[in-house]
Structures are given as structure tokens and as C-alpha cells.
Amino acid sequence: MTARSLLAATLLFALTAAPPALADTWEETLSRADGSTVYWNAWGGDERTNAFIAWVGDKVAERYGVTLRHVKLADTGEAVTRVLAEKTAGKDSGGSVDLIWINGANFLSMKEQGLLHGPFSESLPNYTYVDTTDKPSNVVDFTVPVDGMESPWRMAQIVFAYDTARLSEVPKSIPAFLDWAAHHRGRFAHPNVRDFLGATFLKQALYELAPDPADLQQPATDETFDTVTAPLWAWYDELRPLLWRGGEQFPESGPAARQLLDDAEIDLTISFDPAEPAGWIAAGLVPDTVRAYTLDGGTIGNTSFVAIPYNATNPDGAKVVANFLLEPATQARAQDIRVLGSFSVLDMDKLDADQRQAFLDLPTAPALPGNEELGTVLLEPHPSWMTRIVDEWTRRYTR
């Protein structure tokens, strides 16, 4: 036997005869999941996302016998509070939450308080497709190592959306917003800062205005917060009266701000999904003259995850759903601008030709930015910055 044939025989034996521990374990997971119900607590404020989750439910029921119930949240913190209350009451099994769409401060809170099941993500068969090299936010969530305690399923990056029929010039940096807003008074609105999208706008501003953006990768402390955010509040004090309705009212969510854009009450708003403006157009929600752009210095990007609480009633069913979300065909559907337009968490080089072709066949649109147009992706600040920013904004600007 030649060396080459010996190597081939060895590889064949390894693939066919060696006991595949992962496959055996996954088969057991599928068996236990069959017939279970998974309560997925996920933000319910976007019609397209709700429709996608419903489609996921249809597929996992058809393939695996898993019933998926979407528990629609206004704020992910609602689910975190529920799990914490159950732990306080000693309910360490049979919990009401099986899966949570989560990241950032909520993930940090659950991780620190021992509220998570796992690690589990790297045991999912489809996790082998995940890009853990060029998409570092898949393994580091707002500076916090994931450590297998949550599984990625979609990516996001800040873009600004504007109507080219009414607007020819746009601010390309945070400082430039002041001059632009002065010349376009009342024509920009960000969501209420108690909504994640409004808070993200302030985090983006802080990135450009902070004396040293590297400070944002460390936890905010009493000593650093006031110094680092002082330029932000000085800038916002000037911007606020130039906002829609004089900064006295704010749209409560991203969809509410989008409606203002469609109603021509504003010309510019913010999104955390580069494909969302194209999706709005496809759904007839805004004029086809709307376009997306990013700032010259880059914008914040992150990964959305799903996590399983430590006391989930059906962790096996939850793993089946998490694994389905990572399936290349599922990721391609999610990236379709007619569905969600969410950029994939997968590494295209890890896919076979047919799997890659599914992404290549996706439709394009004038409002859909390419990777080169998105520019630099800025790492999320440590979750403590957003928490403190929201509290301080509330203290300063609400009555």
C-alpha cells in the first residue's frame, strides 16, 4: 500500500468508523427535543423580524417536532428580570424562558449572576460555519467573552437613512450633526434613548467625542464616566433643541421613527441594520428614494445572539432552534432583503459551493449598501457605558 492510499484509508476509517461523539450527542438532543415547546423571548417591535421568527417556528416544527412560541418583548430586560425572579424564588428548573434574543448589557448581567445554561454554542453542529476570525463580535459581546454561553444568529451595524428626494447633503460625522441640524431644524429624530436604538445613537456620538475612545472598552466607573461623557452632553445640549419637535418628544422605537420618515415629518433617522432601508422600500413602508449611509469614521456594529437560561424547561429544544438559526440556508434567507436583510454571522469560506451560491443569488437594491460602503465597524463599548448613558440622559432630559 502506498503512502497516499494509506492516508486515504486512514481518513476513510476516521470518517466512517470512529465514533462521532458530537453526532451521537446531537441525536440525543434531537430525540429529547422532539415534542417539546420552546418559549423564545425576543423583541417584538419589528414586523419583519416577527414574521421571520414565525417562519423559524414552522420549520423546526416540521423538521424536529419542536413547537416555538414567540414571547414578544418591549425590552429584553423583561426576560432577564423574570429569570432572576425565578432564581430568587428557588425555581432552578421548569423556568418560563427557554431562549432569549440577547446581547450586551443583558448578556453581561445574566452571565455575572449565573443565569445562563451552558456553554452550549460550540456543540451545535452548525456552529462549525460561524466566522470566529474576521467577525470578532461573534465571540466577544460588548467586550465580554461569549465563552459558549450564547449563539450568534445575525449581525448589525449603524447606518443613517435619509430621503434623497428631500435631502442632498447629510452629516458625515457626529460633530457635523450640529451644523446640519441648525440648517435643517426639526428634520432629524432618534428614538427615545430608553429604546436600544436611541441609546446606540448616543454611544456612536460618544465614540467620536470621547477624549480617548479606548476608555470605552473598559467598564465605566464613577471616576471615568463624568470625564469621558462631558463632551457628549455638551454636544447633545446643542443638538437637542434642533431635533424633531424641539427635542421635547421622541419616537418610541425605530419603526416609529421610520414612520416619521415616510410621513415626511423628518428627512433623516438611524437604523441598526444596513439592509433595513432597502427592506422598508421593498415592503412599501418608505419612498424608493430613501438611501442608507455610514459616517466617515465608521459606525458601531455588533452581533445578536440567543442564549438559554440556566433553568430553561426545554434546553434541548432551545438548542435545536439555535442550531437551525445557524443553518446556511436559514442565514441566506435572513440576509434576503425581502425577508430581513440581516448580514450573516457565517464564514463564506466554510460553506460548500451550493451553500455559497444561495448567498450570491440574493437580490440587490439601490438602497442596499455593499461591504465596502459600510466602512469601518467599531467595537461596541463595554455594556456599563450604555446603562449609565441611559440613566444620565433620563436624569437630564426627562421630567
Order of alpha helices (4+ residues) and beta strands (2+ residues): alpha-alpha-beta-alpha-beta-alpha-beta-alpha-beta-beta-beta-beta-alpha-alpha-alpha-alpha-beta-alpha-beta-beta-alpha-alpha-alpha-alpha-beta-alpha
